[in-house]
Amino acid sequence: MLMQSIELHDDIIFETGDKLTIETDADGIPLDDGNLVLRAAKALNEFASTGYGAKITLIKRVPACAGLGGGSGDCAAALIALNELWGLDIPLEKLMYIGASIGKDVPFCMATGAARVKGAGESSNS
């Protein structure tokens, strides 16, 4: 299959905080461990052996469950943004590894352009 990044995206605001919290303007979006952004934050903390917090605000523009990668894109954005916010300096390759543990298409969402994918969505070099 061929995947192509598009301009449609959600907006996410990341602010420092004492604990991890998430809020959203959209109905039906989980605010617990079912939320990929929150799962990404927890996975990043676990990978870095830290316990940082953040106040996360998710403004949905990509329809949920539409097959457009909205949740995976949000997860990818969270890993990149929180890596910077928390000053972790984890290389992109390792962030992609963390992202793949949450969703197979998350690493694709950290890149731009097109990719040929196979299986569960992992990129192919051919």
N, C-alpha and C positions, 0 to 999 in steps of 0.2 A: 504494500500500500504506500502511497505517497502522501505525506502530510505537509501542509503549508501554513505558516503563521499568518494571521490576519490582524487588522487594526482594532477590531472589537475587543474591548477589555473592561474589566472591573477596575474601580479605584480603591486603593487600600491605603489607609493612613496608619503609620507606625509611630508611636510615641513611647518614651520611657515610662516605666511603671514598676511598682513593687511586686506585682504578680501578673500572670498572663490572663488577660481578659479580651474578649472579642464581642463586638456588637455589629449589627447590620441593619440596613434599611429594608431588607427583603423578607417577606414571609416565607416560612418553610425551610430556612437555612439553619442547620443545627449550630448551636453555640456551645457544644461539648466536644468530646473526642471524635464525633462524626464529622467535624469541620476540618477540612484539609489544611487550612491556614493554621489552626491551633495545633493540629498534629505535627505540622512542619516545625513550629516553634518549639514544641516539646522534644521532637527528634533532634533538633539543632542543639538544644540545651543538653540532652543526653550525650550526643556525640562529643561535645566540648567539655563535658563534665562540669557544667555550670548550672545555675538556677536563676537565670535572669528573668525579669518580668517585662511586659510590654502591654500597652493599651492599643488594641488593634480595632480599627473601624473599617468595615467592608461595605463599599457602596456597589451593589450589583448592577451590572449592565448586560452581562452575558447571561442569557436564560439558563437557569439551573436544569440539569439533566437533558440538555439539548444535544449532547455529543460534540460540543464545540471546544471542550477542554477548559472551560471556565474555572472549575475547581482546581485542575492541575496547574493552570496558569497562575492562579492565586497562590497555590502551594509553592511554586517556583519563585514567585515574587517575594513571598514571605522569607524563604531561605536566603535569598540575596539581600533583601533589606535588613533583616535581623542580624545577619552576619556583619553588616556594616554598622548598624545601630549599636550592637553589643561589642564592636571592636574585636571580633574574633579572628579576622584575617584568614579564614579557611579558604583554600583555593577552590575555584569553580568546579574542578573535577571531583573533589570530595563533596561539594554541595550537590552535584548531580547524583552521586552515589547515595547520599541521604535521601534525596528526592525520589530516586527509583525504589527505595524501600517503602515509600508511601503510595506511589502510583507509577506504573511503567512509562507513562508519557510525560512525566514531570521533567526529566532531563531535556526532552525536546523543547519544552516550554521555556527553558533557560537559554536557548539558542534562538536565532532568527532565520528566516528563510524557509527552505524546503528540506525534507529528509525522506529517504526511502526507509520504511520500517517493516518489520516482520514480526511474527509471533504475537506477543502481547503488547507490541509497540516499541520495542527496543530498536535503536537505530542500526542500520546496516551500513557497512563500509563500501558495499559494491553498488 
